[in-house]
Amino acid sequence: MLGEPEYNMNELFAQLGLDSSDEAIDEFIEKNQLAKEEELIDAHIWNDNQRMFLQEEWQKDAVWVETIDELNVRLHPDA
């Protein structure tokens, strides 16, 4: 029987088609730090489909919002 899906960072990265291991996520975040003024969805690190997913989920205030917000914070450590 399937349980409730988890909306955590690993699942978000899988949804985005990225390596979703803890190590890969940490490496991605470390290598792709964003400038304070750079918006998450405008970042060069996303392809069009990834950007659209992030933007749609954020605008809908969907189940992914908290995890996307966490990713945004982790990519903007100086903000």
Rosetta blueprint (number, residue, H / E / L):
1 M L
2 L L
3 G L
4 E L
5 P L
6 E L
7 Y L
8 N L
9 M H
10 N H
11 E H
12 L H
13 F H
14 A H
15 Q H
16 L L
17 G L
18 L L
19 D L
20 S L
21 S L
22 D H
23 E H
24 A H
25 I H
26 D H
27 E H
28 F H
29 I H
30 E H
31 K H
32 N L
33 Q L
34 L L
35 A L
36 K L
37 E L
38 E L
39 E L
40 L H
41 I H
42 D H
43 A L
44 H L
45 I L
46 W L
47 N L
48 D H
49 N H
50 Q H
51 R H
52 M H
53 F H
54 L H
55 Q H
56 E H
57 E H
58 W H
59 Q H
60 K L
61 D L
62 A L
63 V L
64 W L
65 V H
66 E H
67 T H
68 I H
69 D H
70 E H
71 L H
72 N H
73 V H
74 R H
75 L H
76 H L
77 P L
78 D L
79 A L
